[in-house]
Amino acid sequence: MFENYLKKFDQKIILRFNQLKALIEENGPVEEKLWANIPSFYHGKNFVRIHVFKTHVNIEANASSEYQDILKDYRFTPKGMLSIRHDQELPNDILKKIFIKSLM
């Protein structure tokens, strides 16, 4: 679904996006949509969005702010999105929790 959106990025960034997508999908079926040209995953009215940039990804998920203290090595945008540089490790265990809570 997001192939055209991802065309402008290199393989490393596409792999990072696919890792995040897989973490989201681990928790059950989600509906994929482009919302304002941003990859979005829905479960009912709840959503997670992944804003992809050349140097980082921003994850828009309601539950992100609950984990700010644990995610001290990562930046949070003024809008409350979790920002992960491509040279940082993905905090998979915490992301799973964020995705579950955000999509419930």
Secondary structure, 3 states (H helix, E strand, C coil): CCHHHHCCCCHHHHHHHHHHHHHHHCCCCCEEEEECCEEEEEECCEEEEEEECCCEEEEEEHHHHHHCCCCCCCEECCCCCEEEECCCCCCHHHHHHHHHHHHC
